[in-house]
């Protein structure tokens, strides 16, 4: 009847876990929480199909390492990484490793639930291809300069460094950044980065392998 709505959450903050449990339960998801990466990975072998919320900064390890180990065990779980400010490069790496999305803290309940709903859709090949196609279309609306600014931001560079690299003033970079966000139809920088990563997933590898 109904599709699986299980959400596995790994975060070392007990208060965050309790809050997420309440929110997810109220939205008709089944939350299963873990504070320890070891406990999470041990249990992962028996997980039902579902979605994973993964904090990238964990004590003694990285959420990216947990994601890499999870990828070796399971290929049927959509992963959403939760990052702090300044973790752009980690988020980009997570998405290149197959994460469905990332959320930058602090995020709203609406953004989290929307991302989870999209992640369940992402599990299907058609859902993922649709998301990638949409990202490609939106990125294609950028001017060459706006594209360069987005590339710099995705590499984790601050506006000042991007300005230096491109031979522009910081103010000009800020203008390009604002226009880039407007063209993409996003309000949060994390959304722009997500679109940039998704669009790159459509490109064939250097060896020339084409996607269907």
Backbone as numpy.savetxt, mean C-alpha at the origin, in Angstrom:
# Nx Ny Nz CAx CAy CAz Cx Cy Cz
-21.99 -19.21 0.53 -22.83 -18.04 0.53 -21.95 -16.81 0.53
-21.72 -16.18 1.68 -20.90 -14.97 1.70 -19.43 -15.33 1.54
-18.68 -14.44 0.93 -17.24 -14.65 0.78 -16.58 -14.45 2.14
-15.36 -14.98 2.26 -14.62 -14.82 3.51 -14.37 -13.35 3.79
-14.55 -12.97 5.04 -14.33 -11.57 5.44 -13.35 -11.52 6.61
-12.40 -12.44 6.63 -11.45 -12.50 7.73 -10.30 -11.51 7.48
-9.98 -10.73 8.51 -8.87 -9.78 8.44 -7.87 -10.12 9.55
-6.66 -10.46 9.16 -5.59 -10.79 10.11 -4.76 -9.54 10.35
-4.59 -9.16 11.60 -3.92 -7.91 11.93 -2.66 -8.19 12.74
-1.52 -7.65 12.29 -0.27 -7.76 13.04 0.21 -6.36 13.40
0.19 -6.07 14.71 0.64 -4.77 15.22 1.09 -4.99 16.66
2.18 -4.36 17.06 2.70 -4.60 18.41 2.04 -3.72 19.47
1.12 -2.86 19.05 0.43 -1.95 19.98 -0.92 -2.55 20.37
-1.05 -2.94 21.62 -2.28 -3.60 22.07 -3.49 -2.69 21.92
-3.33 -1.39 22.20 -4.45 -0.45 22.09 -4.92 -0.35 20.64
-3.99 -0.36 19.71 -4.33 -0.32 18.28 -5.10 -1.58 17.89
-4.63 -2.72 18.37 -5.30 -3.98 18.05 -6.74 -4.00 18.56
-6.94 -3.54 19.79 -8.30 -3.53 20.37 -9.22 -2.59 19.57
-8.67 -1.45 19.19 -9.45 -0.49 18.42 -9.83 -1.06 17.06
-8.87 -1.72 16.40 -9.13 -2.31 15.09 -10.13 -3.46 15.20
-10.05 -4.22 16.27 -11.02 -5.30 16.47 -12.44 -4.77 16.51
-12.64 -3.68 17.26 -13.98 -3.09 17.37 -14.45 -2.56 16.02
-13.56 -1.84 15.33 -13.94 -1.24 14.05 -14.27 -2.31 13.02
-13.42 -3.31 12.90 -13.62 -4.34 11.89 -14.87 -5.17 12.18
-15.10 -5.47 13.45 -16.30 -6.23 13.81 -17.56 -5.44 13.47
-17.52 -4.13 13.71 -18.69 -3.30 13.42 -18.97 -3.21 11.93
-17.94 -3.47 11.10 -18.10 -3.42 9.64 -18.30 -4.81 9.04
-18.64 -5.77 9.91 -18.93 -7.14 9.48 -17.73 -7.90 8.93
-16.53 -7.54 9.42 -15.35 -8.35 9.15 -15.09 -9.23 10.37
-14.30 -10.27 10.17 -13.89 -11.13 11.29 -12.40 -10.85 11.59
-12.11 -10.04 12.62 -10.71 -9.71 12.91 -10.03 -10.79 13.75
-8.80 -11.13 13.39 -7.96 -12.02 14.18 -6.63 -11.29 14.35
-6.26 -10.99 15.59 -5.12 -10.10 15.83 -3.91 -10.83 16.41
-2.73 -10.26 16.11 -1.46 -10.79 16.60 -0.55 -9.62 17.00
0.15 -9.79 18.12 1.13 -8.78 18.54 2.54 -9.20 18.16
2.75 -10.48 17.93 4.10 -11.01 17.68 4.24 -11.53 16.25
5.30 -11.12 15.54 5.54 -11.65 14.19 5.67 -13.17 14.18
6.32 -13.73 15.21 6.49 -15.19 15.26 5.14 -15.89 15.36
4.27 -15.38 16.25 2.95 -15.98 16.40 2.14 -15.85 15.11
2.26 -14.71 14.47 1.55 -14.47 13.21 2.00 -15.46 12.13
3.31 -15.61 11.97 3.83 -16.48 10.90 3.56 -17.95 11.20
3.58 -18.32 12.46 3.25 -19.70 12.82 1.81 -20.01 12.48
0.91 -19.07 12.77 -0.51 -19.27 12.51 -0.86 -19.13 11.03
-0.01 -18.42 10.27 -0.34 -18.10 8.87 -0.57 -19.35 8.02
0.08 -20.44 8.39 -0.09 -21.68 7.62 -1.54 -22.16 7.62
-2.27 -21.80 8.68 -3.65 -22.29 8.81 -4.70 -21.21 8.52
-4.27 -20.02 8.08 -5.22 -18.94 7.78 -6.20 -19.35 6.69
-7.44 -18.92 6.87 -8.40 -18.98 5.76 -8.04 -17.87 4.77
-8.66 -17.90 3.61 -8.45 -16.78 2.68 -8.94 -15.51 3.35
-8.26 -14.41 3.09 -8.66 -13.16 3.71 -7.68 -12.05 3.41
-7.65 -11.08 4.28 -6.83 -9.88 4.11 -5.93 -9.74 5.33
-4.73 -9.22 5.11 -3.77 -9.00 6.20 -3.49 -7.50 6.35
-3.59 -7.00 7.59 -3.15 -5.65 7.92 -1.81 -5.79 8.62
-0.77 -5.21 8.04 0.59 -5.44 8.51 1.30 -4.13 8.81
1.68 -3.93 10.07 2.45 -2.75 10.44 3.90 -2.95 9.98
4.49 -1.96 9.29 5.84 -2.17 8.77 6.92 -2.05 9.84
6.61 -1.36 10.94 7.61 -1.20 11.99 7.22 -2.05 13.19
7.96 -3.15 13.35 7.70 -4.08 14.43 8.97 -4.27 15.25
8.85 -4.58 16.54 10.04 -4.74 17.38 10.87 -5.95 16.94
12.15 -5.72 16.69 13.05 -6.82 16.36 13.02 -7.28 14.93
12.09 -6.78 14.14 12.00 -7.20 12.74 11.29 -6.11 11.94
11.20 -6.32 10.64 10.50 -5.38 9.77 9.25 -6.05 9.22
8.21 -5.26 9.06 7.00 -5.80 8.43 7.29 -6.31 7.03
8.31 -5.74 6.36 8.67 -6.21 5.02 9.24 -7.61 5.08
10.00 -7.92 6.15 10.52 -9.28 6.32 9.38 -10.26 6.56
8.40 -9.82 7.37 7.24 -10.67 7.63 6.48 -10.91 6.33
6.33 -9.85 5.53 5.64 -9.98 4.24 6.37 -10.97 3.34
7.71 -10.89 3.30 8.49 -11.78 2.44 8.31 -13.24 2.87
8.30 -13.49 4.18 8.09 -14.86 4.65 6.67 -15.34 4.38
5.72 -14.42 4.52 4.32 -14.76 4.23 4.16 -15.12 2.76
4.83 -14.37 1.88 4.74 -14.63 0.44 5.24 -16.04 0.10
6.23 -16.54 0.85 6.76 -17.88 0.59 5.77 -18.96 0.99
4.95 -18.63 1.99 3.99 -19.61 2.51 2.64 -19.55 1.81
2.19 -18.34 1.55 0.83 -18.13 1.06 0.82 -17.15 -0.11
0.03 -17.47 -1.13 -0.10 -16.54 -2.23 -1.53 -16.06 -2.39
-2.36 -16.39 -1.39 -3.79 -16.11 -1.52 -4.30 -15.09 -0.51
-3.39 -14.32 0.09 -3.79 -13.32 1.08 -3.44 -11.92 0.59
-4.42 -11.05 0.52 -4.17 -9.66 0.14 -3.58 -8.93 1.34
-2.46 -8.24 1.14 -1.76 -7.57 2.24 -1.89 -6.06 2.12
-2.26 -5.42 3.22 -2.25 -3.96 3.32 -1.21 -3.59 4.36
-0.24 -2.77 3.99 0.77 -2.37 4.97 0.39 -1.02 5.57
0.67 -0.88 6.86 0.38 0.36 7.58 1.72 1.00 7.92
1.92 2.23 7.46 3.21 2.89 7.62 3.08 4.19 8.40
4.19 4.56 9.03 4.25 5.87 9.66 4.71 6.90 8.65
4.65 8.16 9.00 5.12 9.21 8.10 6.62 9.02 7.86
7.04 9.26 6.63 8.45 9.11 6.31 8.83 7.70 5.89
7.84 6.79 5.83 8.12 5.42 5.43 7.73 5.15 3.98
7.83 6.17 3.14 7.39 6.05 1.76 8.11 4.92 1.03
9.45 4.87 1.18 10.21 3.85 0.46 9.82 2.45 0.91
9.53 2.30 2.21 9.11 0.99 2.71 7.77 0.60 2.09
6.88 1.58 1.97 5.57 1.31 1.37 5.72 0.92 -0.10
6.59 1.62 -0.81 6.83 1.30 -2.22 7.38 -0.12 -2.36
8.33 -0.47 -1.49 8.90 -1.82 -1.53 7.84 -2.87 -1.24
6.97 -2.57 -0.28 5.91 -3.53 0.08 4.98 -3.77 -1.10
4.63 -2.70 -1.81 3.72 -2.86 -2.95 4.40 -3.58 -4.10
5.68 -3.33 -4.31 6.41 -4.05 -5.35 6.49 -5.53 -5.02
6.45 -5.84 -3.71 6.49 -7.24 -3.27 5.11 -7.87 -3.26
4.11 -7.13 -3.73 2.78 -7.71 -3.90 1.69 -7.20 -2.99
2.01 -6.23 -2.10 0.96 -5.68 -1.23 -0.12 -5.03 -2.08
-1.36 -5.17 -1.62 -2.49 -4.61 -2.36 -2.57 -3.10 -2.17
-2.12 -2.61 -1.01 -2.27 -1.18 -0.71 -1.41 -0.85 0.50
-1.28 0.44 0.77 -0.68 0.86 2.03 -1.42 2.07 2.56
-1.42 2.18 3.87 -2.07 3.30 4.54 -1.04 4.01 5.40
-1.03 5.32 5.30 -0.11 6.12 6.10 -0.83 6.59 7.37
-0.22 6.33 8.52 -0.79 6.75 9.80 -0.62 8.27 9.97
-1.59 8.93 10.60 -2.89 8.39 11.04 -3.86 8.33 9.86
-4.58 7.25 9.77 -5.56 7.09 8.70 -6.96 7.12 9.31
-7.95 7.41 8.49 -9.33 7.47 8.97 -9.95 6.07 8.91
-11.00 5.87 9.68 -11.72 4.60 9.62 -12.24 4.35 8.21
-12.73 5.41 7.58 -13.27 5.31 6.22 -12.19 4.83 5.25
-10.98 5.40 5.36 -9.88 5.02 4.46 -9.49 3.56 4.69
-9.43 3.15 5.95 -9.05 1.77 6.26 -10.07 0.77 5.71
-11.34 1.01 5.99 -12.37 0.07 5.54 -12.46 0.04 4.02
-12.27 1.20 3.38 -12.28 1.24 1.92 -11.13 0.45 1.33
-9.96 0.56 1.98 -8.78 -0.17 1.51 -8.98 -1.68 1.66
-9.60 -2.09 2.77 -9.84 -3.52 2.99 -10.83 -4.06 1.96
-11.91 -3.31 1.71 -12.87 -3.75 0.69 -12.18 -3.89 -0.67
-11.32 -2.92 -0.99 -10.60 -2.98 -2.27 -9.63 -4.16 -2.30
-9.04 -4.47 -1.14 -8.09 -5.58 -1.07 -8.77 -6.91 -1.35
-9.99 -7.08 -0.85 -10.72 -8.32 -1.15 -11.03 -8.40 -2.64
-11.30 -7.26 -3.25 -11.54 -7.22 -4.69 -10.24 -7.51 -5.45
-9.13 -7.03 -4.88 -7.80 -7.18 -5.48 -7.40 -8.65 -5.57
-7.97 -9.49 -4.69 -7.61 -10.91 -4.70 -7.91 -11.56 -6.04
-8.93 -11.05 -6.72 -9.24 -11.62 -8.03 -8.36 -10.98 -9.08
-7.99 -11.76 -10.09 -7.11 -11.25 -11.14 -7.73 -10.06 -11.84
-9.05 -10.15 -12.10 -9.71 -9.06 -12.81 -9.73 -7.79 -11.98
-9.92 -7.94 -10.65 -9.90 -6.76 -9.79 -8.55 -6.08 -9.79
-7.49 -6.87 -9.75 -6.14 -6.31 -9.74 -5.83 -5.63 -11.08
-6.19 -6.29 -12.16 -5.93 -5.72 -13.48 -6.70 -4.41 -13.66
-7.92 -4.35 -13.12 -8.72 -3.14 -13.21 -8.05 -1.99 -12.45
-7.53 -2.28 -11.24 -6.84 -1.26 -10.45 -5.60 -0.75 -11.16
-4.84 -1.67 -11.75 -3.62 -1.29 -12.46 -3.95 -0.43 -13.67
-4.98 -0.84 -14.43 -5.38 -0.09 -15.62 -5.82 1.33 -15.24
-6.55 1.44 -14.14 -6.99 2.76 -13.67 -5.79 3.62 -13.29
-4.80 3.02 -12.61 -3.61 3.77 -12.22 -2.84 4.24 -13.45
-2.72 3.38 -14.45 -2.02 3.75 -15.69 -2.69 4.94 -16.36
-4.02 4.89 -16.43 -4.77 6.00 -17.05 -4.52 7.31 -16.31
-4.57 7.26 -15.00 -4.43 8.50 -14.22 -3.00 9.04 -14.25
-2.02 8.16 -14.17 -0.62 8.60 -14.24 -0.32 9.22 -15.61
-0.97 8.71 -16.65 -0.74 9.21 -18.01 -1.20 10.66 -18.18
-2.03 11.16 -17.26 -2.49 12.55 -17.36 -1.44 13.55 -16.87
-0.38 13.07 -16.22 0.63 13.97 -15.67 1.53 14.54 -16.76
1.97 15.77 -16.54 2.98 16.34 -17.43 4.32 15.68 -17.12
5.30 15.78 -18.04 6.61 15.18 -17.78 7.23 15.68 -16.46
7.08 16.96 -16.17 7.67 17.50 -14.95 6.95 16.97 -13.70
5.63 16.86 -13.80 4.87 16.32 -12.67 5.25 14.86 -12.43
5.52 14.15 -13.52 5.96 12.77 -13.41 7.31 12.70 -12.69
8.21 13.61 -13.02 9.53 13.63 -12.38 9.39 13.92 -10.87
8.50 14.82 -10.53 8.28 15.14 -9.12 7.73 13.91 -8.39
6.77 13.22 -9.00 6.22 12.02 -8.38 7.30 10.95 -8.21
8.15 10.77 -9.21 9.25 9.80 -9.10 10.16 10.14 -7.93
10.45 11.43 -7.77 11.30 11.85 -6.66 10.65 11.58 -5.31
9.36 11.85 -5.23 8.63 11.62 -3.98 8.56 10.13 -3.66
8.39 9.31 -4.68 8.33 7.87 -4.48 9.68 7.30 -4.04
10.74 8.02 -4.38 12.08 7.59 -3.95 12.39 8.08 -2.53
11.41 8.77 -1.93 11.60 9.24 -0.56 12.32 10.56 -0.44
12.46 11.29 -1.56 13.18 12.56 -1.52 12.25 13.69 -1.06
12.75 14.59 -0.20 11.95 15.76 0.17 11.92 16.77 -0.97
10.99 17.71 -0.90 10.85 18.72 -1.96 12.17 19.44 -2.25
12.92 19.73 -1.19 14.17 20.47 -1.35 15.16 19.71 -2.23
15.25 18.39 -2.01 16.18 17.57 -2.79 15.71 17.40 -4.22
14.40 17.26 -4.39 13.84 17.15 -5.74 14.12 18.44 -6.51
13.96 19.57 -5.84 14.23 20.86 -6.47 15.69 20.93 -6.94
16.59 20.47 -6.10 18.02 20.47 -6.46 18.28 19.55 -7.65
17.71 18.34 -7.61 17.91 17.37 -8.69 17.40 17.89 -10.05
16.27 18.60 -10.00 15.63 19.05 -11.25 16.02 20.47 -11.65
16.82 21.13 -10.80 17.22 22.50 -11.12 16.08 23.49 -11.00
15.18 23.24 -10.03 14.03 24.10 -9.83 14.06 24.71 -8.44
13.20 25.70 -8.23 13.05 26.23 -6.88 12.13 25.31 -6.09
12.24 25.34 -4.77 11.38 24.52 -3.93 9.91 24.90 -4.17
9.66 26.19 -4.32 8.30 26.65 -4.55 7.72 26.06 -5.84
8.55 25.98 -6.89 8.09 25.41 -8.16 7.76 23.92 -8.00
8.59 23.22 -7.24 8.31 21.80 -6.97 6.99 21.66 -6.23
6.74 22.55 -5.27 5.48 22.50 -4.52 4.28 22.71 -5.43
4.43 23.61 -6.40 3.35 23.87 -7.36 3.11 22.63 -8.21
4.20 22.03 -8.72 4.06 20.81 -9.53 3.43 19.68 -8.71
3.81 19.60 -7.44 3.27 18.55 -6.58 1.76 18.74 -6.39
1.35 19.98 -6.17 -0.07 20.26 -5.98 -0.86 19.95 -7.26
-0.30 20.32 -8.41 -0.98 20.05 -9.68 -1.03 18.54 -9.95
0.03 17.86 -9.59 0.08 16.40 -9.77 -1.03 15.73 -8.96
-1.20 16.15 -7.71 -2.24 15.59 -6.85 -3.63 15.87 -7.42
-3.78 17.10 -7.96 -5.07 17.49 -8.52 -5.40 16.66 -9.76
-4.42 16.48 -10.64 -4.64 15.69 -11.86 -5.00 14.24 -11.53
-4.33 13.71 -10.51 -4.58 12.31 -10.13 -5.90 12.15 -9.38
-6.44 13.26 -8.91 -7.71 13.19 -8.18 -7.55 12.61 -6.79
-6.41 12.90 -6.14 -6.17 12.38 -4.79 -5.92 13.53 -3.83
-6.19 13.26 -2.56 -5.96 14.27 -1.53 -4.72 13.97 -0.70
-4.42 12.68 -0.57 -3.30 12.30 0.28 -2.14 11.84 -0.58
-0.94 12.19 -0.13 0.27 11.82 -0.84 0.37 10.30 -0.99
-0.06 9.55 0.04 0.00 8.09 -0.02 -0.78 7.55 -1.21
-1.89 8.20 -1.54 -2.70 7.75 -2.68 -1.95 7.94 -3.98
-1.22 9.05 -4.10 -0.44 9.31 -5.31 0.67 8.28 -5.47
1.33 7.95 -4.36 2.40 6.94 -4.40 1.82 5.59 -4.81
0.66 5.25 -4.25 0.03 3.98 -4.60 -0.24 3.90 -6.10
-0.78 4.98 -6.67 -1.06 4.99 -8.11 0.23 4.84 -8.91
1.29 5.53 -8.46 2.57 5.44 -9.15 3.12 4.02 -9.16
3.03 3.34 -8.02 3.51 1.96 -7.94 2.64 1.04 -8.78
1.32 1.20 -8.70 0.42 0.35 -9.47 0.66 0.51 -10.97
0.90 1.76 -11.41 1.14 2.00 -12.83 2.42 1.30 -13.29
3.42 1.29 -12.43 4.68 0.64 -12.80 4.53 -0.87 -12.89
3.57 -1.43 -12.16 3.35 -2.87 -12.22 2.87 -3.32 -13.59
2.37 -2.36 -14.40 1.88 -2.71 -15.72 3.01 -2.83 -16.73
4.18 -2.27 -16.39 5.30 -2.28 -17.33 5.93 -3.66 -17.38
6.27 -4.16 -18.58 6.90 -5.49 -18.68 8.32 -5.42 -18.13
8.86 -6.54 -17.61 10.23 -6.56 -17.15 11.18 -6.26 -18.27
12.41 -5.92 -17.92 13.42 -5.52 -18.91 13.67 -6.62 -19.93
13.48 -7.88 -19.53 13.73 -8.99 -20.44 12.72 -9.06 -21.57
11.65 -8.29 -21.45 10.70 -8.19 -22.54 9.44 -9.01 -22.38
9.21 -9.54 -21.18 7.99 -10.32 -20.95 6.79 -9.38 -20.93
5.82 -9.69 -21.77 4.63 -8.82 -21.85 3.53 -9.35 -20.97
2.79 -8.41 -20.39 1.61 -8.81 -19.62 0.42 -8.89 -20.56
-0.44 -9.90 -20.23 -1.54 -10.23 -21.09 -2.41 -9.12 -21.46
